[in-house]
Amino acid sequence: DFAALFPGQNKLKMRNGWIEDENAEELMRGSLLNIGLPHIQSFRKAARALHVDTRLAVEQGDSERAVKNIETVFGLANQVAEAPFLVCGLVGMAVAGVGFEQLEEVMAADPDFFSADQLARLQATIERMPVRSWLDFEGERASIKDIIQRCYTDDGNGDGRMTSQGVDLLASASRWMTANVPIVDSNDGFESAAYAARKFMAPAALFMCASRKEVEGKTDELIDRLIANVKTPFWLNGDSESFERETDEFFKENKMRHVLLAMMFPAGQQVINGMQRTIGRQEGVVAALAIHRYYKIYGDWPTEYDEVSPEFATEFPQDQVDGSLLRFTYVND
């Protein structure tokens, strides 16, 4: 999860400690942000247990048990990613990563360990994973709107103003939201928003905040753009970092006016980039398995896509960078 959110960052560079704040806890009671998802850690532990058992199965020469274990890991990834919360999609990608690592480990150690039929089963399991549908930002939209209704009045027509209780909530929440957050450059906007919230106590500040309708409208606009980015293949997305730059600039210019949204908005583009990397890995593994199955059947390596597809892959996998068919080459046979 950490790698998906903060690629290239050091997990040890974390702010220390969790800040206890009874006032913030009371204000947040019943919030969507407090929904427990204890099962996701169980799924991660199960994937690691299956990883270990697969190593044991390889030592014992039990290829069928190894196949079932790896199939189960990918099944866990699908299942945990079903819930409409962003963290569930992240854990799904992490669990799938365990499956990819396990399969690659076995194939590198003993390319002949699995039969052609077993490789076909594993390939079919991996092909069925709908990784792009694993990222669901509707839970994030609902969570932001849940906080909006705790901070704003409601005039009955979808509008309202920030309340003193809302100011208190944001000021308190900013203290515990920054605990255990990685210290990275991309957090500058978040830090500015949190600082603004902590200083946001003057009565005049109530009138500096965007209206309820404006905040909800901006929330919908940004979440809708994230969802569109999820649905767009990497090679059709043009400048994939433009959305993140735009939102960073927007929040820097509106750190007081949109302090709530600046604090709550997810690092969506970083997560989408992680999804694209997972899809790229999925396509690469499928291609490798299809090519290896060809080799096991015919005793030689294919040189053209048409030799592999459709017998060993209904459609040959795509390169996620440019949309062309995935390139392949051989090194030392």
Backbone torsions as a table, in degrees:
resi	resn	phi	psi	omega
1	ASP	NA	-44.4	-178.9
2	PHE	-61.3	-44.5	-178.4
3	ALA	-63.8	-35.4	179.7
4	ALA	-68.4	-39.0	-178.4
5	LEU	-79.7	-36.9	-173.0
6	PHE	-132.7	67.8	-177.3
7	PRO	-58.6	134.1	177.1
8	GLY	80.9	2.8	-178.1
9	GLN	-97.1	160.4	-178.4
10	ASN	-94.4	120.3	-177.8
11	LYS	-65.3	-21.5	-179.4
12	LEU	-73.3	-17.4	179.8
13	LYS	-86.9	75.6	-178.1
14	MET	-120.4	148.6	171.2
15	ARG	-69.1	140.0	-173.1
16	ASN	-83.4	139.1	166.0
17	GLY	82.7	161.1	175.6
18	TRP	-113.8	128.5	-175.3
19	ILE	-87.1	119.4	177.4
20	GLU	-78.4	129.2	-179.4
21	ASP	-147.4	99.0	-176.9
22	GLU	-63.1	-36.2	-179.2
23	ASN	-63.2	-44.9	179.4
24	ALA	-64.6	-39.0	-179.9
25	GLU	-63.6	-38.8	179.7
26	GLU	-68.2	-43.8	179.6
27	LEU	-64.4	-28.9	-177.1
28	MET	-95.6	4.2	-176.6
29	ARG	-59.4	130.8	-179.4
30	GLY	80.1	4.9	-178.4
31	SER	-71.7	152.2	174.1
32	LEU	-60.7	-28.4	179.5
33	LEU	-66.0	-19.2	-178.3
34	ASN	-95.4	6.2	177.8
35	ILE	-64.2	129.5	178.9
36	GLY	-83.3	137.8	175.8
37	LEU	-127.2	62.4	-173.8
38	PRO	-66.4	-21.1	-175.7
39	HIS	-68.8	-24.6	-173.1
40	ILE	-67.0	-35.1	177.2
41	GLN	-69.5	-34.2	177.4
42	SER	-63.3	-37.5	178.9
43	PHE	-65.4	-39.7	178.8
44	ARG	-64.6	-43.5	179.4
45	LYS	-63.8	-39.7	179.5
46	ALA	-63.3	-40.9	179.3
47	ALA	-63.1	-40.7	179.9
48	ARG	-68.4	-37.6	177.9
49	ALA	-63.1	-42.1	178.3
50	LEU	-66.7	-33.5	176.5
51	HIS	-60.2	-46.5	179.7
52	VAL	-64.5	-43.5	-178.2
53	ASP	-66.2	-31.4	177.4
54	THR	-65.5	-40.0	176.1
55	ARG	-60.2	-41.0	177.9
56	LEU	-65.2	-41.0	179.0
57	ALA	-62.5	-38.5	178.3
58	VAL	-64.1	-44.2	177.9
59	GLU	-58.5	-36.8	-177.5
60	GLN	-87.7	-1.2	179.3
61	GLY	72.4	21.3	-178.0
62	ASP	-95.4	83.8	-175.7
63	SER	-68.3	-33.0	-178.6
64	GLU	-65.8	-40.9	178.0
65	ARG	-65.9	-38.7	178.7
66	ALA	-62.4	-42.6	178.5
67	VAL	-61.5	-46.9	-178.8
68	LYS	-61.9	-39.3	178.6
69	ASN	-62.0	-46.5	-177.7
70	ILE	-67.9	-40.0	175.5
71	GLU	-58.6	-39.7	-178.8
72	THR	-67.6	-38.9	178.0
73	VAL	-59.5	-45.9	179.0
74	PHE	-67.0	-32.4	174.8
75	GLY	-64.5	-40.0	176.3
76	LEU	-61.9	-41.2	179.4
77	ALA	-59.8	-45.2	177.8
78	ASN	-60.9	-43.1	-173.5
79	GLN	-70.7	-43.9	-176.9
80	VAL	-68.4	-26.2	-178.2
81	ALA	-81.7	-2.3	-176.6
82	GLU	-70.0	-31.7	-175.2
83	ALA	-68.8	145.3	-175.2
84	PRO	-81.4	48.8	176.8
85	PHE	-126.9	138.5	-175.6
86	LEU	-57.4	-40.7	-177.9
87	VAL	-61.8	-30.8	179.0
88	CYS	-67.2	-38.9	176.0
89	GLY	-65.5	-38.7	177.8
90	LEU	-62.6	-44.1	179.9
91	VAL	-67.0	-36.8	176.2
92	GLY	-58.0	-43.8	178.7
93	MET	-66.4	-37.4	178.6
94	ALA	-65.6	-42.7	179.1
95	VAL	-66.0	-41.4	176.3
96	ALA	-60.0	-36.6	177.4
97	GLY	-60.2	-37.1	176.2
98	VAL	-61.5	-42.7	178.9
99	GLY	-63.6	-43.7	178.3
100	PHE	-61.5	-45.7	-179.1
101	GLU	-61.3	-41.5	-178.9
102	GLN	-63.7	-47.1	-178.8
103	LEU	-63.5	-44.7	179.8
104	GLU	-63.0	-38.6	179.9
105	GLU	-61.8	-46.9	-179.2
106	VAL	-66.0	-44.5	-177.4
107	MET	-65.6	-36.2	179.2
108	ALA	-69.5	-39.0	-178.6
109	ALA	-72.7	-38.9	-176.7
110	ASP	-150.2	89.8	-177.2
111	PRO	-59.3	-20.0	-177.8
112	ASP	-100.8	8.8	-175.5
113	PHE	-63.9	-42.2	-179.5
114	PHE	-94.8	143.5	174.9
115	SER	-75.6	168.1	178.0
116	ALA	-60.7	-38.7	179.1
117	ASP	-66.8	-39.6	178.8
118	GLN	-66.8	-38.8	176.4
119	LEU	-63.2	-36.9	178.6
120	ALA	-64.4	-40.6	177.4
121	ARG	-61.7	-47.0	-178.9
122	LEU	-63.9	-41.5	179.3
123	GLN	-61.8	-44.2	-179.5
124	ALA	-62.7	-39.4	178.8
125	THR	-62.1	-43.6	-178.4
126	ILE	-70.0	-39.5	179.7
127	GLU	-62.1	-31.0	-175.9
128	ARG	-78.5	-10.0	-177.0
129	MET	-72.1	115.1	-179.3
130	PRO	-85.7	68.8	-171.6
131	VAL	-55.9	-38.1	-177.1
132	ARG	-63.0	-28.6	-179.9
133	SER	-84.4	-4.5	-178.7
134	TRP	-72.3	-26.2	-179.2
135	LEU	-87.9	117.0	-178.1
136	ASP	-126.2	114.8	-178.6
137	PHE	-95.1	4.2	179.7
138	GLU	-68.1	-33.9	175.7
139	GLY	-63.3	-36.6	178.2
140	GLU	-69.3	-39.8	177.2
141	ARG	-59.8	-47.3	-178.8
142	ALA	-63.8	-38.0	-179.6
143	SER	-65.5	-42.1	178.8
144	ILE	-64.1	-42.9	-179.1
145	LYS	-69.7	-27.8	174.8
146	ASP	-64.3	-40.7	178.3
147	ILE	-70.8	-36.5	178.1
148	ILE	-58.0	-43.6	-177.5
149	GLN	-71.2	-16.7	175.7
150	ARG	-85.8	-16.7	-175.2
151	CYS	-108.6	-17.7	-172.5
152	TYR	-119.5	154.8	168.4
153	THR	-76.6	169.6	178.0
154	ASP	-131.9	115.4	-176.7
155	ASP	-85.9	5.6	179.8
156	GLY	86.9	-7.1	179.4
157	ASN	-122.4	23.6	177.4
158	GLY	82.7	12.7	179.6
159	ASP	-127.9	176.0	-179.6
160	GLY	166.9	-179.4	-177.6
161	ARG	-125.7	160.2	176.5
162	MET	-64.3	139.1	178.8
163	THR	-102.2	165.0	176.8
164	SER	-64.3	-34.5	176.2
165	GLN	-64.4	-37.7	177.3
166	GLY	-63.4	-41.5	176.5
167	VAL	-59.7	-44.3	180.0
168	ASP	-62.4	-41.7	-179.6
169	LEU	-62.3	-47.0	-178.4
170	LEU	-65.4	-40.1	179.6
171	ALA	-64.6	-41.0	179.7
172	SER	-72.1	-44.6	-176.4
173	ALA	-63.9	-32.6	-177.6
174	SER	-62.3	-26.8	-178.8
175	ARG	-72.5	-40.2	-179.2
176	TRP	-91.1	-17.6	177.5
177	MET	-71.8	-24.6	-179.2
178	THR	-89.3	-6.7	175.1
179	ALA	-74.1	140.8	179.3
180	ASN	59.0	31.9	173.6
181	VAL	-105.0	133.1	179.6
182	PRO	-58.3	142.4	178.5
183	ILE	-89.0	95.2	-179.5
184	VAL	-134.3	160.9	-176.7
185	ASP	-59.3	-34.1	-175.5
186	SER	-68.9	-6.8	178.9
187	ASN	-88.0	1.4	-175.6
188	ASP	-56.6	-44.1	179.7
189	GLY	-63.8	-39.6	178.8
190	PHE	-64.2	-44.6	-179.7
191	GLU	-61.7	-41.3	178.8
192	SER	-61.6	-42.1	179.6
193	ALA	-65.4	-42.5	-179.5
194	ALA	-64.8	-40.8	178.6
195	TYR	-63.5	-43.1	179.0
196	ALA	-61.1	-40.2	-179.7
197	ALA	-63.7	-40.7	-178.7
198	ARG	-65.9	-29.2	-179.0
199	LYS	-96.0	7.7	-166.2
200	PHE	-92.1	47.5	-170.0
201	MET	-107.7	-11.3	-177.5
202	ALA	-72.2	141.6	179.2
203	PRO	-53.7	-34.9	-178.7
204	ALA	-63.8	-25.9	-178.1
205	ALA	-64.2	-25.3	179.3
206	LEU	-58.0	-30.9	-176.2
207	PHE	-93.0	-3.0	178.0
208	MET	-89.1	-18.4	-178.3
209	CYS	-74.2	148.4	172.7
210	ALA	-62.4	153.7	179.1
211	SER	-70.1	165.5	178.7
212	ARG	-58.3	-45.0	-178.0
213	LYS	-63.4	-39.8	-179.2
214	GLU	-66.4	-43.1	-179.0
215	VAL	-66.4	-43.5	179.7
216	GLU	-65.4	-38.6	179.0
217	GLY	-64.4	-42.1	179.6
218	LYS	-68.2	-36.6	176.9
219	THR	-59.7	-49.2	-179.9
220	ASP	-61.8	-41.4	-179.4
221	GLU	-60.6	-47.8	-176.0
222	LEU	-71.2	-40.7	178.8
223	ILE	-65.8	-40.7	178.6
224	ASP	-61.5	-37.4	178.9
225	ARG	-68.5	-37.5	176.2
226	LEU	-62.7	-44.6	-179.8
227	ILE	-61.6	-39.9	177.4
228	ALA	-63.8	-37.9	178.9
229	ASN	-67.0	-35.2	177.7
230	VAL	-62.0	-40.3	-175.5
231	LYS	-77.8	-12.8	-175.2
232	THR	-96.2	122.6	176.1
233	PRO	-56.9	150.6	-174.7
234	PHE	-54.3	-43.5	-174.2
235	TRP	-71.6	-12.8	178.0
236	LEU	-101.5	0.3	-171.8
237	ASN	-90.3	-1.5	-179.9
238	GLY	62.4	-125.0	178.2
239	ASP	-83.1	97.5	-174.2
240	SER	-68.7	-16.3	-179.0
241	GLU	-94.1	-2.8	-174.8
242	SER	-63.8	-38.8	-179.1
243	PHE	-62.1	-44.3	-179.4
244	GLU	-64.1	-40.7	178.2
245	ARG	-63.9	-41.6	-179.5
246	GLU	-63.3	-45.9	-178.5
247	THR	-67.7	-39.1	177.6
248	ASP	-59.9	-43.6	-179.9
249	GLU	-66.5	-40.9	179.6
250	PHE	-60.4	-46.3	-177.2
251	PHE	-71.1	-30.5	176.0
252	LYS	-66.5	-38.8	-179.0
253	GLU	-78.1	-19.9	-175.1
254	ASN	-126.8	37.3	-174.1
255	LYS	-67.2	-22.7	174.7
256	MET	-91.8	-45.7	-175.1
257	ARG	-65.8	-39.4	-178.6
258	HIS	-116.9	42.4	-176.6
259	VAL	-61.1	-37.6	-179.1
260	LEU	-62.9	-49.3	-177.2
261	LEU	-67.9	-37.2	178.5
262	ALA	-61.4	-35.5	179.1
263	MET	-75.2	-34.0	-169.9
264	MET	-96.2	-21.2	-170.9
265	PHE	-69.4	132.9	-175.9
266	PRO	-73.8	159.2	174.6
267	ALA	-77.2	63.6	-167.8
268	GLY	-62.5	-44.4	-176.0
269	GLN	-66.9	-34.7	177.1
270	GLN	-63.5	-39.7	178.0
271	VAL	-65.6	-42.3	178.9
272	ILE	-62.1	-40.0	177.1
273	ASN	-60.7	-39.2	176.4
274	GLY	-62.8	-39.3	176.7
275	MET	-62.4	-42.9	180.0
276	GLN	-62.8	-38.2	177.4
277	ARG	-65.4	-39.1	179.0
278	THR	-64.6	-41.9	177.8
279	ILE	-63.5	-41.1	177.7
280	GLY	-60.5	-41.2	177.8
281	ARG	-66.7	-42.0	177.4
282	GLN	-57.0	-48.2	-179.7
283	GLU	-62.9	-40.8	179.7
284	GLY	-64.0	-42.2	-179.9
285	VAL	-66.8	-41.9	178.2
286	VAL	-59.9	-45.3	179.6
287	ALA	-61.2	-45.1	-179.0
288	ALA	-62.5	-42.0	179.7
289	LEU	-66.1	-41.8	179.6
290	ALA	-62.3	-43.7	179.4
291	ILE	-65.4	-41.0	-179.7
292	HIS	-66.8	-36.6	176.3
293	ARG	-63.3	-41.0	176.5
294	TYR	-57.3	-46.5	-178.1
295	TYR	-62.0	-41.5	-178.5
296	LYS	-67.4	-30.6	-179.3
297	ILE	-81.8	-44.7	-171.1
298	TYR	-104.5	-10.1	177.0
299	GLY	75.4	13.8	178.2
300	ASP	-149.6	162.5	-178.8
301	TRP	-89.5	141.6	175.5
302	PRO	-71.3	154.0	177.4
303	THR	-116.5	-16.2	-178.2
304	GLU	-126.2	153.5	178.7
305	TYR	-60.7	-37.9	-176.0
306	ASP	-64.8	-21.3	177.5
307	GLU	-73.5	-27.2	-176.7
308	VAL	-91.2	-40.7	-176.3
309	SER	-108.6	136.9	12.0
310	PRO	-98.7	1.9	-175.3
311	GLU	-63.1	-40.8	-174.7
312	PHE	-110.8	-8.9	175.3
313	ALA	-157.7	121.8	-178.0
314	THR	-52.0	-46.3	173.1
315	GLU	-132.4	132.2	-179.6
316	PHE	-67.6	137.9	-175.9
317	PRO	-58.4	154.5	-177.5
318	GLN	-100.2	150.3	170.6
319	ASP	-76.0	122.1	-175.2
320	GLN	-74.1	-11.1	-179.6
321	VAL	-84.2	-41.8	-176.0
322	ASP	-125.1	-0.5	175.8
323	GLY	82.3	-2.6	178.0
324	SER	-78.1	171.2	174.8
325	LEU	-64.1	142.3	-174.5
326	LEU	-62.8	130.0	179.5
327	ARG	-77.7	150.2	175.9
328	PHE	-143.3	151.7	177.5
329	THR	-146.7	169.5	-179.2
330	TYR	-122.3	142.5	178.2
331	VAL	-125.0	123.3	-179.4
332	ASN	50.5	48.8	179.9
333	ASP	59.2	NA	NA
